[in-house]
Each structure stands twice: as C-alpha cells, then as structure tokens.
Amino acid sequence: MLICCSITNSSILLGVFEEDRLVFQSRLTAIRERTADEYAFLLDGAFRMHRTDPALVTGAIIASVVRPLTAVLADAIHSQFGITPLVVGPGVKTGLNIKTDIPSQVGADIVVNVVAALSLVPGPLVVVDVGTATTLTGVNGQGELCGVMICPGVQTSLDALSARAAELPSMSLDTPRALLGKNTHDALTSGFIHGQAAMVKGLLDQIATEWDTMDLSVIATGDLADRILPFCEGKHRIRHEPDLSLIGLKLIQRLNTRRGSANPRRGTHES
C-alpha cells in the first residue's frame, strides 16, 4: 500500500492506496507546533479507525507547501512505518513541462494537481484549487503548465475582514439563503460565497478569451470547493475532483518507482 500526504496551510490530506483503489482517506489539521511523535500517533489512529494493517504499507509520498511540517511528517512516517517518504521536490520526476519564469517556485500542491488533471482530461484546461488561497492554473493544448493565478481564499478573506471590521463577527461559511442578505450573517455569507464564485467564473471567461477557445476543460478541487462550486454555473462545465492531489501523488510515486528511485530524496520538483 502507498501513503499519499498533501500538506496545505490548513490541513493534511492523507490517502492510502492499494494499487488504484483508495483504501481510505483522512484529514488532519496542519499544526506546525506538533511533533513527529504526535503525528505518528495520529497516523496510527487513522489506520486503526479504518481497520487497515500498517504492516502492508510499502511506500509513501508527500507534497507540501508548509516547509516546517514536511520534515516533521516525513519523520513521523519513518517512525511509524519504517519508510522514508518521497517528497515532491528536486530530483523527483513529475513528467510535467512547466513553462514559467522560475519553475521551482511553482508549489508542490499545484504540480500534483496538474499531473492528476492531465491524467483525466487533455489540455487546454484550468485547475481551480479552492482553499486557503484560490488558485487557477492554466495548462495549454500541449499539456504545458503555462501560468498560475493566486487569489485570496474565501475563508481567509472572511477572517481578515472580521478581524479588521469591529462590527463584523467571526463566522463560518454557510450556504447563502438569498442573494441579498437581510441580516449581517446572511449578507456576509452571500457576499463571500457569491463573490468568490463570480470571481472564478469571470477569470475562467478571461482565460478562455485569451486562449481563443470555447472548449475549456475545468477541474476543481480544494477544501472549500464544495461550498463554492454550486454557485459557479456558467459557460464552462466544472468537474469536481476532491481527491485530485492524492491521484497526482500516486502517479508521481509510480513514475519515480519505475525509474528505480530506491532512495527518495527531499526537495522541489523537476519535470
């Protein structure tokens, strides 16, 4: 079995595969102050909860945008399973052609999402990741990652507004009850959900116009995608793939295993 871990600013998505079958997935809070022992304890608990034998684990891979947590989780995996995980970084083959000014600056989360998306649909396509930030990654008709847009995330924006505006309360995101709210809670909910959805729809339209195409494939993922996507109906059909990062990690692990990577190294990706 293969352990796939995607570390974002807010969470750690853990997926365990047996060949192509996702045996289970679990989500942990990304807390930088936790030790390797604490994460090893949580990993053990996840396997126990899903009645899965940890002795069957033969490989592990991590994609991380939180550098301090990368080594901590890698140590936890080594402690719990006796495996040194592959970390998406220098020396790790992704099969992806990155056409940006500084390819090494493209986040590991973006890389694994695009690798997975290209296994599902050909370019041109846009990968939308709705999380701490909302990112739109463009992949052209040649399958090249040709650029990224990084926008404020909906929950991050809401938290920032609540912190700066004394009269606006801290709140969680609910489904809007109406387009125009009749109280502060509903007004905030509608503004942020519909506002984020309108931003995504507008940016997709702009990308399609720039690429001179009406056949734009869109794949969405991320912790908050299920909150936003119901309000994103427009010219482009958006396919929701909540396990996109796990699929990408599995594919990258296979690519490097086929190349005979017996001792995975840590670092940033290369194509």
C-alpha atoms as a printed R data frame, in Angstrom:
    type eleno elety resid chain resno       x      y       z
1   ATOM     1    CA   MET     A     1   0.000  0.000   0.000
2   ATOM     2    CA   LEU     A     2   1.012  3.582  -0.653
3   ATOM     3    CA   ILE     A     3   0.549  6.541   1.711
4   ATOM     4    CA   CYS     A     4  -0.053  9.881  -0.048
5   ATOM     5    CA   CYS     A     5   0.103 13.076   2.010
6   ATOM     6    CA   SER     A     6  -0.819 16.547   0.766
7   ATOM     7    CA   ILE     A     7   0.122 19.284   3.252
8   ATOM     8    CA   THR     A     8  -1.612 22.638   2.794
9   ATOM     9    CA   ASN     A     9  -1.646 25.672   5.045
10  ATOM    10    CA   SER     A    10  -4.769 24.475   6.833
11  ATOM    11    CA   SER     A    11  -4.849 20.681   6.606
12  ATOM    12    CA   ILE     A    12  -3.030 17.449   5.857
13  ATOM    13    CA   LEU     A    13  -4.925 15.184   3.469
14  ATOM    14    CA   LEU     A    14  -3.900 11.575   3.928
15  ATOM    15    CA   GLY     A    15  -4.799  8.922   1.371
16  ATOM    16    CA   VAL     A    16  -3.872  5.252   1.387
17  ATOM    17    CA   PHE     A    17  -3.922  3.351  -1.919
18  ATOM    18    CA   GLU     A    18  -3.792 -0.328  -2.731
19  ATOM    19    CA   GLU     A    19  -2.850 -0.213  -6.424
20  ATOM    20    CA   ASP     A    20  -5.552  2.106  -7.882
21  ATOM    21    CA   ARG     A    21  -8.061  1.596  -5.075
22  ATOM    22    CA   LEU     A    22  -8.298  4.318  -2.443
23  ATOM    23    CA   VAL     A    23  -8.490  2.271   0.749
24  ATOM    24    CA   PHE     A    24  -9.223  5.270   2.947
25  ATOM    25    CA   GLN     A    25  -8.558  8.941   3.365
26  ATOM    26    CA   SER     A    26  -8.302 11.087   6.450
27  ATOM    27    CA   ARG     A    27  -7.820 14.792   7.084
28  ATOM    28    CA   LEU     A    28  -5.659 16.177   9.886
29  ATOM    29    CA   THR     A    29  -5.297 19.784  10.989
30  ATOM    30    CA   ALA     A    30  -1.952 21.242   9.900
31  ATOM    31    CA   ILE     A    31  -0.447 22.461  13.182
32  ATOM    32    CA   ARG     A    32   3.201 23.467  12.950
33  ATOM    33    CA   GLU     A    33   3.794 23.073  16.677
34  ATOM    34    CA   ARG     A    34   3.014 19.348  16.654
35  ATOM    35    CA   THR     A    35   5.962 16.990  16.926
36  ATOM    36    CA   ALA     A    36   6.763 13.960  14.791
37  ATOM    37    CA   ASP     A    37   5.641 11.743  17.679
38  ATOM    38    CA   GLU     A    38   2.246 13.466  17.756
39  ATOM    39    CA   TYR     A    39   1.740 12.997  14.019
40  ATOM    40    CA   ALA     A    40   2.906  9.370  14.288
41  ATOM    41    CA   PHE     A    41   0.211  8.887  16.944
42  ATOM    42    CA   LEU     A    42  -2.416 10.419  14.637
43  ATOM    43    CA   LEU     A    43  -1.290  8.259  11.714
44  ATOM    44    CA   ASP     A    44  -1.578  5.173  13.871
45  ATOM    45    CA   GLY     A    45  -5.058  6.270  14.930
46  ATOM    46    CA   ALA     A    46  -6.143  6.776  11.319
47  ATOM    47    CA   PHE     A    47  -5.075  3.241  10.387
48  ATOM    48    CA   ARG     A    48  -6.811  1.802  13.442
49  ATOM    49    CA   MET     A    49 -10.012  3.761  12.753
50  ATOM    50    CA   HIS     A    50 -10.159  2.428   9.186
51  ATOM    51    CA   ARG     A    51  -9.134 -1.097  10.233
52  ATOM    52    CA   THR     A    52  -6.126 -1.110   7.924
53  ATOM    53    CA   ASP     A    53  -2.927 -3.014   8.673
54  ATOM    54    CA   PRO     A    54   0.055 -0.593   8.709
55  ATOM    55    CA   ALA     A    55   2.386 -3.511   8.008
56  ATOM    56    CA   LEU     A    56   1.044 -3.547   4.424
57  ATOM    57    CA   VAL     A    57   2.470 -0.065   3.702
58  ATOM    58    CA   THR     A    58   5.377 -0.249   1.252
59  ATOM    59    CA   GLY     A    59   5.748  3.369   0.124
60  ATOM    60    CA   ALA     A    60   4.915  6.978   0.943
61  ATOM    61    CA   ILE     A    61   4.976 10.343  -0.823
62  ATOM    62    CA   ILE     A    62   4.475 13.916   0.413
63  ATOM    63    CA   ALA     A    63   3.617 17.177  -1.342
64  ATOM    64    CA   SER     A    64   3.851 20.166   0.963
65  ATOM    65    CA   VAL     A    65   3.501 23.946   0.901
66  ATOM    66    CA   VAL     A    66   4.406 24.213   4.603
67  ATOM    67    CA   ARG     A    67   8.141 23.607   4.777
68  ATOM    68    CA   PRO     A    68   8.387 23.225   8.582
69  ATOM    69    CA   LEU     A    69   5.805 20.426   8.502
70  ATOM    70    CA   THR     A    70   7.432 18.492   5.664
71  ATOM    71    CA   ALA     A    71  10.306 17.101   7.709
72  ATOM    72    CA   VAL     A    72   8.078 16.562  10.760
73  ATOM    73    CA   LEU     A    73   5.576 14.438   8.839
74  ATOM    74    CA   ALA     A    74   8.351 12.596   6.994
75  ATOM    75    CA   ASP     A    75   9.903 11.702  10.363
76  ATOM    76    CA   ALA     A    76   6.501 10.588  11.655
77  ATOM    77    CA   ILE     A    77   6.003  8.302   8.645
78  ATOM    78    CA   HIS     A    78   9.506  6.864   9.040
79  ATOM    79    CA   SER     A    79   8.900  6.286  12.749
80  ATOM    80    CA   GLN     A    80   5.519  4.643  12.239
81  ATOM    81    CA   PHE     A    81   6.120  2.622   9.065
82  ATOM    82    CA   GLY     A    82   9.907  2.373   8.687
83  ATOM    83    CA   ILE     A    83   9.720  4.116   5.291
84  ATOM    84    CA   THR     A    84  11.474  7.253   4.035
85  ATOM    85    CA   PRO     A    85   8.817  9.089   2.029
86  ATOM    86    CA   LEU     A    86   9.421 10.595  -1.381
87  ATOM    87    CA   VAL     A    87   8.953 14.384  -1.164
88  ATOM    88    CA   VAL     A    88   7.922 16.219  -4.321
89  ATOM    89    CA   GLY     A    89  10.952 18.385  -4.981
90  ATOM    90    CA   PRO     A    90  14.354 18.485  -6.717
91  ATOM    91    CA   GLY     A    91  15.294 15.212  -8.317
92  ATOM    92    CA   VAL     A    92  11.700 13.960  -8.326
93  ATOM    93    CA   LYS     A    93  10.266 13.304 -11.774
94  ATOM    94    CA   THR     A    94   6.753 14.565 -12.398
95  ATOM    95    CA   GLY     A    95   6.511 14.261 -16.191
96  ATOM    96    CA   LEU     A    96   5.237 17.835 -16.210
97  ATOM    97    CA   ASN     A    97   6.555 20.538 -18.547
98  ATOM    98    CA   ILE     A    98   6.478 23.806 -16.569
99  ATOM    99    CA   LYS     A    99   6.699 26.934 -18.726
100 ATOM   100    CA   THR     A   100   7.026 29.637 -16.066
101 ATOM   101    CA   ASP     A   101   9.832 32.107 -15.333
102 ATOM   102    CA   ILE     A   102  11.074 30.109 -12.328
103 ATOM   103    CA   PRO     A   103   9.641 26.571 -12.420
104 ATOM   104    CA   SER     A   104  10.997 25.736  -8.960
105 ATOM   105    CA   GLN     A   105   8.709 28.401  -7.475
106 ATOM   106    CA   VAL     A   106   5.563 26.565  -8.591
107 ATOM   107    CA   GLY     A   107   4.117 24.984  -5.457
108 ATOM   108    CA   ALA     A   108   4.121 21.241  -4.994
109 ATOM   109    CA   ASP     A   109   0.337 21.353  -4.490
110 ATOM   110    CA   ILE     A   110  -0.131 22.929  -7.908
111 ATOM   111    CA   VAL     A   111   2.209 20.417  -9.535
112 ATOM   112    CA   VAL     A   112   0.461 17.315  -8.180
113 ATOM   113    CA   ASN     A   113  -2.968 18.718  -9.070
114 ATOM   114    CA   VAL     A   114  -1.934 19.360 -12.678
115 ATOM   115    CA   VAL     A   115  -0.327 15.928 -13.006
116 ATOM   116    CA   ALA     A   116  -3.609 14.369 -11.870
117 ATOM   117    CA   ALA     A   117  -5.763 16.635 -14.048
118 ATOM   118    CA   LEU     A   118  -3.801 15.749 -17.183
119 ATOM   119    CA   SER     A   119  -4.409 12.066 -16.455
120 ATOM   120    CA   LEU     A   120  -8.148 12.795 -16.576
121 ATOM   121    CA   VAL     A   121  -8.538 15.268 -19.470
122 ATOM   122    CA   PRO     A   122  -6.201 16.743 -22.112
123 ATOM   123    CA   GLY     A   123  -5.326 20.439 -22.336
124 ATOM   124    CA   PRO     A   124  -6.269 23.147 -22.672
125 ATOM   125    CA   LEU     A   125  -7.575 23.062 -19.138
126 ATOM   126    CA   VAL     A   126  -7.672 25.064 -15.937
127 ATOM   127    CA   VAL     A   127  -7.227 23.570 -12.478
128 ATOM   128    CA   VAL     A   128  -9.062 25.528  -9.780
129 ATOM   129    CA   ASP     A   129  -7.989 24.893  -6.182
130 ATOM   130    CA   VAL     A   130 -10.292 26.485  -3.597
131 ATOM   131    CA   GLY     A   131  -8.507 26.500  -0.261
132 ATOM   132    CA   THR     A   132  -6.555 28.930   1.902
133 ATOM   133    CA   ALA     A   133  -5.885 30.697  -1.389
134 ATOM   134    CA   THR     A   134  -7.869 30.186  -4.577
135 ATOM   135    CA   THR     A   135  -5.544 29.308  -7.445
136 ATOM   136    CA   LEU     A   136  -6.243 28.907 -11.146
137 ATOM   137    CA   THR     A   137  -3.554 27.031 -13.059
138 ATOM   138    CA   GLY     A   138  -3.509 27.109 -16.848
139 ATOM   139    CA   VAL     A   139  -2.441 24.111 -18.934
140 ATOM   140    CA   ASN     A   140  -2.248 24.760 -22.671
141 ATOM   141    CA   GLY     A   141  -3.102 22.455 -25.549
142 ATOM   142    CA   GLN     A   142   0.407 20.976 -25.480
143 ATOM   143    CA   GLY     A   143  -0.057 19.907 -21.869
144 ATOM   144    CA   GLU     A   144   2.346 22.557 -20.552
145 ATOM   145    CA   LEU     A   145   1.757 24.320 -17.249
146 ATOM   146    CA   CYS     A   146   1.881 27.847 -18.625
147 ATOM   147    CA   GLY     A   147   0.858 30.066 -15.726
148 ATOM   148    CA   VAL     A   148  -0.913 30.476 -12.402
149 ATOM   149    CA   MET     A   149  -3.262 32.990 -10.776
150 ATOM   150    CA   ILE     A   150  -3.217 33.216  -6.962
151 ATOM   151    CA   CYS     A   151  -6.259 34.896  -5.416
152 ATOM   152    CA   PRO     A   152  -7.381 35.425  -1.813
153 ATOM   153    CA   GLY     A   153  -9.228 32.416  -0.450
154 ATOM   154    CA   VAL     A   154 -12.814 32.843   0.651
155 ATOM   155    CA   GLN     A   155 -12.362 31.817   4.314
156 ATOM   156    CA   THR     A   156  -9.077 33.715   4.568
157 ATOM   157    CA   SER     A   157 -10.744 36.851   3.235
158 ATOM   158    CA   LEU     A   158 -13.674 36.467   5.613
159 ATOM   159    CA   ASP     A   159 -11.370 36.012   8.615
160 ATOM   160    CA   ALA     A   160  -9.353 39.082   7.601
161 ATOM   161    CA   LEU     A   161 -12.472 41.227   7.219
162 ATOM   162    CA   SER     A   162 -13.864 40.101  10.572
163 ATOM   163    CA   ALA     A   163 -10.529 40.894  12.232
164 ATOM   164    CA   ARG     A   164 -10.350 44.404  10.765
165 ATOM   165    CA   ALA     A   165 -14.018 45.416  10.988
166 ATOM   166    CA   ALA     A   166 -15.148 45.786  14.587
167 ATOM   167    CA   GLU     A   167 -18.854 45.463  13.778
168 ATOM   168    CA   LEU     A   168 -18.493 42.259  11.718
169 ATOM   169    CA   PRO     A   169 -18.468 38.975  13.649
170 ATOM   170    CA   SER     A   170 -16.238 35.969  13.121
171 ATOM   171    CA   MET     A   171 -18.269 33.270  11.407
172 ATOM   172    CA   SER     A   172 -18.143 30.082   9.398
173 ATOM   173    CA   LEU     A   173 -19.264 29.817   5.802
174 ATOM   174    CA   ASP     A   174 -22.803 28.563   5.307
175 ATOM   175    CA   THR     A   175 -24.887 28.164   2.167
176 ATOM   176    CA   PRO     A   176 -26.397 31.549   1.254
177 ATOM   177    CA   ARG     A   177 -30.141 31.701   1.891
178 ATOM   178    CA   ALA     A   178 -30.642 34.581  -0.550
179 ATOM   179    CA   LEU     A   179 -28.590 36.699  -2.908
180 ATOM   180    CA   LEU     A   180 -29.272 39.833  -0.853
181 ATOM   181    CA   GLY     A   181 -28.931 39.158   2.860
182 ATOM   182    CA   LYS     A   182 -31.388 40.680   5.322
183 ATOM   183    CA   ASN     A   183 -29.014 40.463   8.300
184 ATOM   184    CA   THR     A   184 -25.260 40.701   8.852
185 ATOM   185    CA   HIS     A   185 -24.657 36.940   8.811
186 ATOM   186    CA   ASP     A   186 -26.587 36.368   5.584
187 ATOM   187    CA   ALA     A   187 -25.049 39.448   3.965
188 ATOM   188    CA   LEU     A   188 -21.521 38.203   4.696
189 ATOM   189    CA   THR     A   189 -22.305 34.635   3.637
190 ATOM   190    CA   SER     A   190 -23.845 35.731   0.349
191 ATOM   191    CA   GLY     A   191 -21.147 38.271  -0.391
192 ATOM   192    CA   PHE     A   192 -18.273 35.908   0.124
193 ATOM   193    CA   ILE     A   193 -19.776 32.791  -1.483
194 ATOM   194    CA   HIS     A   194 -21.320 34.549  -4.485
195 ATOM   195    CA   GLY     A   195 -18.339 36.904  -4.722
196 ATOM   196    CA   GLN     A   196 -15.826 34.051  -4.843
197 ATOM   197    CA   ALA     A   197 -17.970 32.170  -7.369
198 ATOM   198    CA   ALA     A   198 -18.276 35.267  -9.571
199 ATOM   199    CA   MET     A   199 -14.518 35.752  -9.408
200 ATOM   200    CA   VAL     A   200 -13.861 32.176 -10.512
201 ATOM   201    CA   LYS     A   201 -16.417 32.372 -13.344
202 ATOM   202    CA   GLY     A   202 -15.052 35.712 -14.541
203 ATOM   203    CA   LEU     A   203 -11.447 34.546 -14.523
204 ATOM   204    CA   LEU     A   204 -12.336 31.373 -16.425
205 ATOM   205    CA   ASP     A   205 -14.068 33.517 -19.053
206 ATOM   206    CA   GLN     A   206 -10.974 35.706 -19.350
207 ATOM   207    CA   ILE     A   207  -8.669 32.691 -19.742
208 ATOM   208    CA   ALA     A   208 -10.959 31.188 -22.416
209 ATOM   209    CA   THR     A   209 -10.972 34.514 -24.269
210 ATOM   210    CA   GLU     A   210  -7.189 34.828 -24.097
211 ATOM   211    CA   TRP     A   211  -6.785 31.280 -25.366
212 ATOM   212    CA   ASP     A   212  -9.472 31.866 -28.021
213 ATOM   213    CA   THR     A   213 -11.362 28.721 -27.089
214 ATOM   214    CA   MET     A   214 -14.882 27.836 -26.095
215 ATOM   215    CA   ASP     A   215 -13.846 24.283 -25.195
216 ATOM   216    CA   LEU     A   216 -12.164 24.936 -21.857
217 ATOM   217    CA   SER     A   217 -11.945 21.969 -19.503
218 ATOM   218    CA   VAL     A   218 -12.049 22.919 -15.826
219 ATOM   219    CA   ILE     A   219 -11.229 20.657 -12.883
220 ATOM   220    CA   ALA     A   220 -11.807 21.931  -9.343
221 ATOM   221    CA   THR     A   221 -10.508 20.689  -6.029
222 ATOM   222    CA   GLY     A   222  -9.685 22.029  -2.571
223 ATOM   223    CA   ASP     A   223 -11.119 22.091   0.947
224 ATOM   224    CA   LEU     A   224 -13.784 24.699   0.131
225 ATOM   225    CA   ALA     A   225 -14.627 23.704  -3.448
226 ATOM   226    CA   ASP     A   226 -17.917 22.086  -2.440
227 ATOM   227    CA   ARG     A   227 -19.045 25.399  -0.897
228 ATOM   228    CA   ILE     A   228 -18.289 27.491  -3.997
229 ATOM   229    CA   LEU     A   229 -18.937 25.231  -6.998
230 ATOM   230    CA   PRO     A   230 -22.758 25.126  -6.725
231 ATOM   231    CA   PHE     A   231 -22.704 28.873  -7.481
232 ATOM   232    CA   CYS     A   232 -20.187 28.712 -10.340
233 ATOM   233    CA   GLU     A   233 -22.541 27.696 -13.120
234 ATOM   234    CA   GLY     A   234 -21.569 29.497 -16.308
235 ATOM   235    CA   LYS     A   235 -20.157 28.900 -19.776
236 ATOM   236    CA   HIS     A   236 -17.688 26.277 -18.605
237 ATOM   237    CA   ARG     A   237 -18.580 22.952 -17.022
238 ATOM   238    CA   ILE     A   238 -16.538 22.436 -13.868
239 ATOM   239    CA   ARG     A   239 -15.639 18.897 -12.870
240 ATOM   240    CA   HIS     A   240 -15.173 18.447  -9.120
241 ATOM   241    CA   GLU     A   241 -12.354 16.080  -8.127
242 ATOM   242    CA   PRO     A   242 -11.903 16.242  -4.337
243 ATOM   243    CA   ASP     A   243  -9.121 13.593  -4.416
244 ATOM   244    CA   LEU     A   244  -7.119 15.305  -7.164
245 ATOM   245    CA   SER     A   245  -3.943 15.805  -5.118
246 ATOM   246    CA   LEU     A   246  -3.960 12.179  -3.956
247 ATOM   247    CA   ILE     A   247  -4.284 10.968  -7.559
248 ATOM   248    CA   GLY     A   248  -1.354 13.168  -8.596
249 ATOM   249    CA   LEU     A   249   0.809 11.924  -5.734
250 ATOM   250    CA   LYS     A   250   0.080  8.315  -6.643
251 ATOM   251    CA   LEU     A   251   1.068  8.944 -10.275
252 ATOM   252    CA   ILE     A   252   4.297 10.739  -9.331
253 ATOM   253    CA   GLN     A   253   5.249  7.928  -6.940
254 ATOM   254    CA   ARG     A   254   4.755  5.378  -9.718
255 ATOM   255    CA   LEU     A   255   6.789  7.428 -12.179
256 ATOM   256    CA   ASN     A   256   9.732  7.590  -9.790
257 ATOM   257    CA   THR     A   257   9.426  3.946  -8.768
258 ATOM   258    CA   ARG     A   258   9.592  2.885 -12.430
259 ATOM   259    CA   ARG     A   259  12.763  4.930 -12.738
260 ATOM   260    CA   GLY     A   260  14.280  2.880  -9.965
261 ATOM   261    CA   SER     A   261  14.336  5.517  -7.248
262 ATOM   262    CA   ALA     A   262  15.347  3.297  -4.351
263 ATOM   263    CA   ASN     A   263  16.284  6.159  -2.022
264 ATOM   264    CA   PRO     A   264  13.840  9.032  -2.492
265 ATOM   265    CA   ARG     A   265  15.272 12.469  -1.859
266 ATOM   266    CA   ARG     A   266  13.697 15.566  -0.387
267 ATOM   267    CA   GLY     A   267  13.449 18.869  -2.242
268 ATOM   268    CA   THR     A   268  11.473 20.659  -5.012
269 ATOM   269    CA   HIS     A   269  10.161 19.191  -8.248
270 ATOM   270    CA   GLU     A   270  11.568 18.982 -11.717
271 ATOM   271    CA   SER     A   271   9.967 17.849 -14.923
